[in-house]
Amino acid sequence: MYALYKKERTQGQVRYGFASQESLFGCNAGFIPWLLAKGLPAGQAEPCRWHLRVPEALSLHDYPESTLIIDIKPNNREPTLHLSELIDVWGYSANGWTPILLRTYPLFVEDDPEQHDRNDFTVPESDEFDPVYSTLYLQGTVENGAIAGTWNPPRSSPTNSALLWPDALRFFLAAIRDANRALFEQAAQQGAAADGQQRVPIEVW
């Protein structure tokens, strides 16, 4: 479902090579809380707004030229290849919970798995889909400069979709606007002053 891949750009192509099966969630082995913990300032408390630029954060912490791939439909009744690369994660940690916003780029969408090797494939560097976003929430938060709680999603049920309270919703809407300025004219104007700022792999505020 989630995997670490090596990523290499050569001659207008991007090559992805399977490295290992991984988890995004969980305080013990999940990449999202692990990366976040690396960037938390001492004493950081709730509410905590944060942003992971995933490939850059991986490169900074022991995984150069790597990325995380999500198999969107791993157990589909009819076999299909639907892989997306995880580009960004935003989170709003408060009141013991963390709703998160995932920004992904689809690499294959409803493709024939017989036509591709999911463990070693290339895509044209310019062949990019528009980003796709999804939300969920985790049982965990930030306390005294460290992650706290399990950082796992709750068990599936008809009523456990991510609840976006006003502060979290405003944060996520601003994140989407800032990440897709070409799609939001107003966001492009508001973000012009930030274009010259240095990018950092892990932001917390």
KARA-V656227 format. One record per residue. N is the residue number from 1. PHI is phi in radians with two decimals (NA if undefined). OMEGA is omega in whole degrees, 0 to 359 (none if undefined). Layout:
[[N PHI OMEGA] [N PHI OMEGA]]
This chain:
[[1 NA 176] [2 -2.24 183] [3 -2.60 173] [4 -1.61 179] [5 -2.16 167] [6 -1.44 184] [7 -2.25 184] [8 -2.35 178] [9 -1.78 179] [10 -2.56 172] [11 0.87 177] [12 1.34 179] [13 -2.09 173] [14 -2.06 181] [15 -1.81 179] [16 -2.02 179] [17 -2.20 181] [18 -1.04 177] [19 -1.99 182] [20 -2.91 173] [21 -1.34 185] [22 -2.41 175] [23 -2.13 174] [24 -1.53 190] [25 -2.04 179] [26 1.76 184] [27 -1.22 182] [28 -1.59 187] [29 -2.36 183] [30 -1.37 182] [31 -1.17 183] [32 -1.13 178] [33 -1.13 179] [34 -1.13 179] [35 -1.17 179] [36 -1.05 181] [37 -1.03 180] [38 -1.14 185] [39 -1.92 183] [40 -1.32 174] [41 -1.19 177] [42 -1.03 177] [43 1.44 181] [44 -1.01 182] [45 -2.28 175] [46 -1.28 348] [47 -1.31 183] [48 -2.18 175] [49 -1.70 183] [50 -2.55 184] [51 -2.53 174] [52 -1.88 167] [53 -1.55 200] [54 -1.04 181] [55 -1.03 180] [56 -1.20 179] [57 -1.17 177] [58 -1.07 181] [59 -1.10 181] [60 -1.24 186] [61 -2.16 166] [62 1.42 182] [63 -2.24 180] [64 -1.18 178] [65 0.89 182] [66 -2.25 177] [67 -2.69 179] [68 -1.93 183] [69 -2.01 178] [70 -1.90 171] [71 -1.52 188] [72 -1.20 183] [73 -2.27 186] [74 -1.24 184] [75 -2.10 181] [76 -1.12 182] [77 -1.02 174] [78 -1.76 184] [79 -0.93 178] [80 -2.58 180] [81 -1.86 180] [82 -2.41 183] [83 -1.96 178] [84 -2.29 177] [85 -1.62 179] [86 -1.44 185] [87 -1.75 184] [88 -2.43 170] [89 -2.34 171] [90 -1.92 178] [91 -2.46 176] [92 -2.27 186] [93 -1.65 181] [94 -2.83 175] [95 0.98 176] [96 1.46 183] [97 -2.26 177] [98 -2.41 167] [99 -1.24 180] [100 -2.21 177] [101 -2.04 180] [102 -1.80 174] [103 -1.95 184] [104 -2.23 171] [105 -1.99 178] [106 -1.13 176] [107 -1.77 173] [108 -2.34 179] [109 -2.24 179] [110 0.94 179] [111 -1.54 178] [112 -1.36 182] [113 -1.14 178] [114 -1.30 183] [115 -1.64 184] [116 -2.45 172] [117 -1.64 184] [118 -1.15 181] [119 -1.63 181] [120 -2.80 184] [121 -2.59 177] [122 -2.21 174] [123 -2.32 176] [124 -1.05 183] [125 -1.08 182] [126 -1.56 184] [127 -1.52 184] [128 -1.98 172] [129 -1.40 169] [130 -1.15 181] [131 -1.14 178] [132 -2.11 183] [133 -1.97 172] [134 -2.54 180] [135 -2.24 170] [136 -2.76 178] [137 -2.33 187] [138 -2.11 178] [139 -1.49 182] [140 -3.10 182] [141 -2.71 179] [142 -2.13 179] [143 -2.41 174] [144 0.89 175] [145 1.32 181] [146 -2.52 175] [147 -1.33 180] [148 -2.42 182] [149 1.72 184] [150 -1.41 184] [151 1.03 173] [152 -1.93 172] [153 -1.20 174] [154 -1.19 178] [155 -1.07 183] [156 -1.10 175] [157 -2.77 181] [158 -1.14 187] [159 -2.09 184] [160 -1.89 172] [161 -1.16 183] [162 -1.18 176] [163 -1.61 183] [164 -1.79 176] [165 -1.23 190] [166 -0.88 182] [167 -1.12 179] [168 -1.17 180] [169 -1.10 179] [170 -1.07 180] [171 -1.10 182] [172 -1.20 178] [173 -1.09 178] [174 -1.13 179] [175 -1.11 179] [176 -1.13 179] [177 -1.06 183] [178 -1.20 181] [179 -1.44 183] [180 -2.33 186] [181 -1.08 180] [182 -1.12 181] [183 -1.57 182] [184 -2.29 184] [185 -1.03 181] [186 -1.13 179] [187 -1.13 178] [188 -1.11 180] [189 -1.21 181] [190 -1.21 184] [191 -1.58 185] [192 -1.04 182] [193 -1.19 183] [194 -1.58 185] [195 -1.08 183] [196 -1.50 182] [197 -1.31 180] [198 -1.23 177] [199 -1.37 175] [200 -2.17 185] [201 -1.15 183] [202 -2.33 179] [203 -2.04 176] [204 -2.39 177] [205 -2.71 none]]
